[in-house]
Amino acid sequence: MDSVPALEPGLTFADLYGEVERRVAATLFESASVAWYTVTVKLDLEARSLIKHLPGSGP
């Protein structure tokens, strides 16, 4: 959640991915995909209404 700004316009997925990659220790993703985990957590946070996907903003 530290990677997600509280105010709009928010972040594009590419920017969010970059923030996660920058903030999380590389050793956590030695055999995993940072992008896959970012998508999974993003979708979970959207489902729990902790963040929102802006309509028309792409995937």
Biopython code that builds the backbone (N, CA, C, O; Angstrom):
import numpy as np
from Bio.PDB.StructureBuilder import StructureBuilder

atoms = [
    (1, "MET", "N", (0.822, -1.187, 0.000)),
    (1, "MET", "CA", (0.000, 0.000, 0.000)),
    (1, "MET", "C", (0.870, 1.257, 0.000)),
    (1, "MET", "O", (0.424, 2.322, -0.428)),
    (2, "ASP", "N", (2.106, 1.136, 0.478)),
    (2, "ASP", "CA", (2.996, 2.299, 0.471)),
    (2, "ASP", "C", (3.326, 2.751, -0.952)),
    (2, "ASP", "O", (3.719, 3.898, -1.163)),
    (3, "SER", "N", (3.170, 1.867, -1.911)),
    (3, "SER", "CA", (3.492, 2.195, -3.297)),
    (3, "SER", "C", (2.347, 2.894, -4.016)),
    (3, "SER", "O", (2.538, 3.443, -5.101)),
    (4, "VAL", "N", (1.156, 2.879, -3.418)),
    (4, "VAL", "CA", (-0.028, 3.430, -4.069)),
    (4, "VAL", "C", (-0.316, 4.819, -3.510)),
    (4, "VAL", "O", (-0.498, 4.966, -2.302)),
    (5, "PRO", "N", (-0.362, 5.851, -4.371)),
    (5, "PRO", "CA", (-0.675, 7.192, -3.877)),
    (5, "PRO", "C", (-2.120, 7.274, -3.392)),
    (5, "PRO", "O", (-3.000, 6.605, -3.933)),
    (6, "ALA", "N", (-2.357, 8.088, -2.379)),
    (6, "ALA", "CA", (-3.696, 8.234, -1.798)),
    (6, "ALA", "C", (-4.612, 9.058, -2.690)),
    (6, "ALA", "O", (-5.832, 8.917, -2.612)),
    (7, "LEU", "N", (-4.059, 9.897, -3.517)),
    (7, "LEU", "CA", (-4.861, 10.789, -4.356)),
    (7, "LEU", "C", (-4.761, 10.408, -5.825)),
    (7, "LEU", "O", (-3.773, 9.823, -6.268)),
    (8, "GLU", "N", (-5.805, 10.751, -6.571)),
    (8, "GLU", "CA", (-5.774, 10.525, -8.015)),
    (8, "GLU", "C", (-4.738, 11.447, -8.623)),
    (8, "GLU", "O", (-4.511, 12.517, -8.056)),
    (9, "PRO", "N", (-4.109, 11.129, -9.700)),
    (9, "PRO", "CA", (-4.522, 10.164, -10.689)),
    (9, "PRO", "C", (-4.057, 8.755, -10.416)),
    (9, "PRO", "O", (-4.389, 7.859, -11.192)),
    (10, "GLY", "N", (-3.308, 8.507, -9.360)),
    (10, "GLY", "CA", (-2.861, 7.145, -9.096)),
    (10, "GLY", "C", (-1.637, 6.787, -9.903)),
    (10, "GLY", "O", (-0.820, 7.646, -10.232)),
    (11, "LEU", "N", (-1.514, 5.489, -10.226)),
    (11, "LEU", "CA", (-0.360, 4.988, -10.974)),
    (11, "LEU", "C", (-0.813, 4.108, -12.123)),
    (11, "LEU", "O", (-1.846, 3.443, -12.042)),
    (12, "THR", "N", (-0.044, 4.108, -13.176)),
    (12, "THR", "CA", (-0.240, 3.104, -14.214)),
    (12, "THR", "C", (0.317, 1.792, -13.683)),
    (12, "THR", "O", (1.057, 1.780, -12.699)),
    (13, "PHE", "N", (-0.036, 0.687, -14.332)),
    (13, "PHE", "CA", (0.510, -0.591, -13.874)),
    (13, "PHE", "C", (2.025, -0.595, -13.981)),
    (13, "PHE", "O", (2.706, -1.104, -13.091)),
    (14, "ALA", "N", (2.556, -0.040, -15.049)),
    (14, "ALA", "CA", (4.011, -0.022, -15.225)),
    (14, "ALA", "C", (4.682, 0.731, -14.081)),
    (14, "ALA", "O", (5.724, 0.305, -13.582)),
    (15, "ASP", "N", (4.090, 1.848, -13.663)),
    (15, "ASP", "CA", (4.650, 2.617, -12.551)),
    (15, "ASP", "C", (4.514, 1.851, -11.236)),
    (15, "ASP", "O", (5.431, 1.851, -10.414)),
    (16, "LEU", "N", (3.358, 1.195, -11.040)),
    (16, "LEU", "CA", (3.157, 0.408, -9.835)),
    (16, "LEU", "C", (4.167, -0.729, -9.765)),
    (16, "LEU", "O", (4.779, -0.962, -8.723)),
    (17, "TYR", "N", (4.334, -1.422, -10.861)),
    (17, "TYR", "CA", (5.313, -2.512, -10.954)),
    (17, "TYR", "C", (6.710, -1.999, -10.594)),
    (17, "TYR", "O", (7.433, -2.639, -9.831)),
    (18, "GLY", "N", (7.079, -0.860, -11.139)),
    (18, "GLY", "CA", (8.385, -0.265, -10.841)),
    (18, "GLY", "C", (8.546, 0.072, -9.370)),
    (18, "GLY", "O", (9.607, -0.153, -8.789)),
    (19, "GLU", "N", (7.491, 0.614, -8.766)),
    (19, "GLU", "CA", (7.528, 0.936, -7.340)),
    (19, "GLU", "C", (7.690, -0.317, -6.492)),
    (19, "GLU", "O", (8.486, -0.336, -5.553)),
    (20, "VAL", "N", (6.942, -1.357, -6.817)),
    (20, "VAL", "CA", (7.047, -2.612, -6.065)),
    (20, "VAL", "C", (8.441, -3.189, -6.220)),
    (20, "VAL", "O", (9.058, -3.605, -5.239)),
    (21, "GLU", "N", (8.935, -3.215, -7.435)),
    (21, "GLU", "CA", (10.268, -3.767, -7.688)),
    (21, "GLU", "C", (11.348, -2.981, -6.934)),
    (21, "GLU", "O", (12.317, -3.557, -6.439)),
    (22, "ARG", "N", (11.169, -1.677, -6.856)),
    (22, "ARG", "CA", (12.146, -0.821, -6.172)),
    (22, "ARG", "C", (12.089, -0.997, -4.650)),
    (22, "ARG", "O", (13.121, -0.944, -3.981)),
    (23, "ARG", "N", (10.885, -1.206, -4.104)),
    (23, "ARG", "CA", (10.710, -1.227, -2.650)),
    (23, "ARG", "C", (10.894, -2.599, -2.005)),
    (23, "ARG", "O", (11.229, -2.687, -0.824)),
    (24, "VAL", "N", (10.680, -3.666, -2.768)),
    (24, "VAL", "CA", (10.733, -5.015, -2.192)),
    (24, "VAL", "C", (12.093, -5.631, -2.465)),
    (24, "VAL", "O", (12.638, -5.504, -3.561)),
    (25, "ALA", "N", (12.625, -6.289, -1.470)),
    (25, "ALA", "CA", (13.951, -6.903, -1.600)),
    (25, "ALA", "C", (13.972, -7.907, -2.753)),
    (25, "ALA", "O", (13.083, -8.752, -2.867)),
    (26, "ALA", "N", (14.981, -7.809, -3.594)),
    (26, "ALA", "CA", (15.109, -8.686, -4.755)),
    (26, "ALA", "C", (15.187, -10.159, -4.352)),
    (26, "ALA", "O", (14.805, -11.035, -5.128)),
    (27, "THR", "N", (15.675, -10.430, -3.158)),
    (27, "THR", "CA", (15.797, -11.823, -2.711)),
    (27, "THR", "C", (14.433, -12.496, -2.547)),
    (27, "THR", "O", (14.344, -13.724, -2.574)),
    (28, "LEU", "N", (13.383, -11.714, -2.378)),
    (28, "LEU", "CA", (12.039, -12.293, -2.274)),
    (28, "LEU", "C", (11.552, -12.839, -3.612)),
    (28, "LEU", "O", (10.661, -13.688, -3.648)),
    (29, "PHE", "N", (12.122, -12.363, -4.695)),
    (29, "PHE", "CA", (11.664, -12.741, -6.032)),
    (29, "PHE", "C", (12.724, -13.474, -6.841)),
    (29, "PHE", "O", (12.737, -13.384, -8.068)),
    (30, "GLU", "N", (13.607, -14.193, -6.172)),
    (30, "GLU", "CA", (14.675, -14.893, -6.878)),
    (30, "GLU", "C", (14.153, -15.883, -7.908)),
    (30, "GLU", "O", (14.728, -16.015, -8.989)),
    (31, "SER", "N", (13.071, -16.579, -7.583)),
    (31, "SER", "CA", (12.520, -17.553, -8.526)),
    (31, "SER", "C", (11.053, -17.264, -8.837)),
    (31, "SER", "O", (10.279, -18.172, -9.138)),
    (32, "ALA", "N", (10.687, -15.995, -8.760)),
    (32, "ALA", "CA", (9.296, -15.620, -8.991)),
    (32, "ALA", "C", (9.231, -14.353, -9.836)),
    (32, "ALA", "O", (10.235, -13.673, -10.045)),
    (33, "SER", "N", (8.050, -14.058, -10.308)),
    (33, "SER", "CA", (7.837, -12.887, -11.148)),
    (33, "SER", "C", (7.258, -11.740, -10.320)),
    (33, "SER", "O", (6.179, -11.869, -9.742)),
    (34, "VAL", "N", (7.971, -10.630, -10.267)),
    (34, "VAL", "CA", (7.480, -9.450, -9.566)),
    (34, "VAL", "C", (6.154, -9.001, -10.192)),
    (34, "VAL", "O", (5.230, -8.618, -9.475)),
    (35, "ALA", "N", (6.059, -9.047, -11.512)),
    (35, "ALA", "CA", (4.836, -8.628, -12.194)),
    (35, "ALA", "C", (3.646, -9.497, -11.789)),
    (35, "ALA", "O", (2.558, -8.972, -11.553)),
    (36, "TRP", "N", (3.832, -10.807, -11.707)),
    (36, "TRP", "CA", (2.742, -11.708, -11.333)),
    (36, "TRP", "C", (2.244, -11.383, -9.931)),
    (36, "TRP", "O", (1.037, -11.287, -9.710)),
    (37, "TYR", "N", (3.156, -11.213, -8.984)),
    (37, "TYR", "CA", (2.761, -10.879, -7.622)),
    (37, "TYR", "C", (2.094, -9.504, -7.560)),
    (37, "TYR", "O", (1.131, -9.315, -6.817)),
    (38, "THR", "N", (2.596, -8.555, -8.330)),
    (38, "THR", "CA", (1.992, -7.226, -8.351)),
    (38, "THR", "C", (0.552, -7.300, -8.846)),
    (38, "THR", "O", (-0.336, -6.697, -8.244)),
    (39, "VAL", "N", (0.309, -8.020, -9.918)),
    (39, "VAL", "CA", (-1.055, -8.177, -10.447)),
    (39, "VAL", "C", (-1.945, -8.866, -9.423)),
    (39, "VAL", "O", (-3.071, -8.427, -9.191)),
    (40, "THR", "N", (-1.463, -9.925, -8.816)),
    (40, "THR", "CA", (-2.258, -10.686, -7.854)),
    (40, "THR", "C", (-2.667, -9.828, -6.662)),
    (40, "THR", "O", (-3.832, -9.829, -6.265)),
    (41, "VAL", "N", (-1.728, -9.110, -6.101)),
    (41, "VAL", "CA", (-2.033, -8.261, -4.950)),
    (41, "VAL", "C", (-2.930, -7.102, -5.361)),
    (41, "VAL", "O", (-3.849, -6.740, -4.626)),
    (42, "LYS", "N", (-2.674, -6.516, -6.527)),
    (42, "LYS", "CA", (-3.512, -5.418, -7.025)),
    (42, "LYS", "C", (-4.964, -5.865, -7.170)),
    (42, "LYS", "O", (-5.874, -5.150, -6.752)),
    (43, "LEU", "N", (-5.187, -7.026, -7.749)),
    (43, "LEU", "CA", (-6.546, -7.533, -7.921)),
    (43, "LEU", "C", (-7.207, -7.820, -6.573)),
    (43, "LEU", "O", (-8.398, -7.558, -6.405)),
    (44, "ASP", "N", (-6.458, -8.349, -5.620)),
    (44, "ASP", "CA", (-7.000, -8.602, -4.293)),
    (44, "ASP", "C", (-7.394, -7.293, -3.613)),
    (44, "ASP", "O", (-8.470, -7.206, -3.021)),
    (45, "LEU", "N", (-6.544, -6.285, -3.690)),
    (45, "LEU", "CA", (-6.849, -4.995, -3.074)),
    (45, "LEU", "C", (-8.057, -4.340, -3.727)),
    (45, "LEU", "O", (-8.860, -3.705, -3.043)),
    (46, "GLU", "N", (-8.198, -4.485, -5.047)),
    (46, "GLU", "CA", (-9.383, -3.971, -5.738)),
    (46, "GLU", "C", (-10.636, -4.707, -5.273)),
    (46, "GLU", "O", (-11.666, -4.075, -5.039)),
    (47, "ALA", "N", (-10.565, -6.026, -5.137)),
    (47, "ALA", "CA", (-11.719, -6.822, -4.718)),
    (47, "ALA", "C", (-12.164, -6.451, -3.311)),
    (47, "ALA", "O", (-13.352, -6.511, -2.993)),
    (48, "ARG", "N", (-11.210, -6.069, -2.468)),
    (48, "ARG", "CA", (-11.543, -5.687, -1.089)),
    (48, "ARG", "C", (-11.824, -4.191, -0.962)),
    (48, "ARG", "O", (-11.978, -3.678, 0.146)),
    (49, "SER", "N", (-11.890, -3.488, -2.102)),
    (49, "SER", "CA", (-12.188, -2.045, -2.156)),
    (49, "SER", "C", (-11.177, -1.191, -1.389)),
    (49, "SER", "O", (-11.519, -0.125, -0.877)),
    (50, "LEU", "N", (-9.941, -1.663, -1.313)),
    (50, "LEU", "CA", (-8.891, -0.875, -0.680)),
    (50, "LEU", "C", (-8.234, 0.062, -1.685)),
    (50, "LEU", "O", (-7.709, 1.113, -1.315)),
    (51, "ILE", "N", (-8.268, -0.322, -2.949)),
    (51, "ILE", "CA", (-7.859, 0.550, -4.047)),
    (51, "ILE", "C", (-8.922, 0.398, -5.130)),
    (51, "ILE", "O", (-9.735, -0.524, -5.083)),
    (52, "LYS", "N", (-8.913, 1.302, -6.102)),
    (52, "LYS", "CA", (-9.891, 1.174, -7.161)),
    (52, "LYS", "C", (-9.237, 1.286, -8.529)),
    (52, "LYS", "O", (-8.245, 1.986, -8.729)),
    (53, "HIS", "N", (-9.839, 0.568, -9.446)),
    (53, "HIS", "CA", (-9.439, 0.598, -10.853)),
    (53, "HIS", "C", (-10.273, 1.691, -11.508)),
    (53, "HIS", "O", (-11.502, 1.662, -11.432)),
    (54, "LEU", "N", (-9.631, 2.635, -12.136)),
    (54, "LEU", "CA", (-10.369, 3.723, -12.768)),
    (54, "LEU", "C", (-10.899, 3.263, -14.125)),
    (54, "LEU", "O", (-10.129, 2.814, -14.973)),
    (55, "PRO", "N", (-12.215, 3.374, -14.331)),
    (55, "PRO", "CA", (-12.799, 2.974, -15.620)),
    (55, "PRO", "C", (-12.141, 3.705, -16.783)),
    (55, "PRO", "O", (-11.872, 4.905, -16.714)),
    (56, "GLY", "N", (-11.892, 2.961, -17.843)),
    (56, "GLY", "CA", (-11.285, 3.544, -19.040)),
    (56, "GLY", "C", (-9.787, 3.752, -18.934)),
    (56, "GLY", "O", (-9.179, 4.342, -19.828)),
    (57, "SER", "N", (-9.178, 3.272, -17.846)),
    (57, "SER", "CA", (-7.744, 3.489, -17.672)),
    (57, "SER", "C", (-6.898, 2.321, -18.150)),
    (57, "SER", "O", (-5.684, 2.309, -17.949)),
    (58, "GLY", "N", (-7.531, 1.338, -18.781)),
    (58, "GLY", "CA", (-6.795, 0.178, -19.259)),
    (58, "GLY", "C", (-6.789, -0.915, -18.210)),
    (58, "GLY", "O", (-7.408, -0.772, -17.155)),
    (59, "PRO", "N", (-6.103, -1.992, -18.488)),
    (59, "PRO", "CA", (-6.094, -3.122, -17.538)),
    (59, "PRO", "C", (-5.385, -2.790, -16.232)),
    (59, "PRO", "O", (-5.299, -3.637, -15.343)),
]
sb = StructureBuilder()
sb.init_structure("model")
sb.init_model(0)
sb.init_chain("A")
sb.init_seg("    ")
for serial, (resi, resn, name, xyz) in enumerate(atoms, 1):
    if name == "N":
        sb.init_residue(resn, " ", resi, " ")
    sb.init_atom(name, np.array(xyz, "f"), 0.0, 1.0, " ", f" {name:<3s}", serial, name[0])
structure = sb.get_structure()
